[in-house]
Amino acid sequence: MSQIDDKIESTPISTPDPKSSSELDQVVITMPAKLKRALVGIWHFIRSLFTGEVILNPSVSKGYDYLAYIAVLLLINIITLFSSLHMEIRVNQLSERVRLLSERAVRTEEQRIKATTHSSIVKALEQRGITLTDCYEPMTIIKEK
């Protein structure tokens, strides 16, 4: 583990070339100590993630109850999602079944109407050997007073 000196405000990244004579070649690029500390901190965090040391970190262990709460909420969300998906599939199946039953009811009603027409009744009676004679008298409406 490298120690960072807080007393130094900047650390040179490159040193000037003593053989160079121009001023542009002698520019020194420095890295601030705060940036260096931040980079080392990020490096330690990433390393602790891969090694598993982050679990033992006291600042992380304070948030375990929040993580557990979030995990429970995610589980409830997944259960709700799948149950709503199941109910949607069930509704679609039932609506399809209702559509088929209504089509069947329409076809049955058409068959009933066709079967109860005058000509179909005459044909059915003739097959049984019964003759039907139609009444040719004019209709009279009886009114009651």
Summary of the structure (lengths in Angstrom):
residues: 145
radius of gyration: 46.1
end to end distance: 116.5
largest distance: 135.6
contacts: 239
relative contact order: 0.04
helix: 64%
strand: 4%
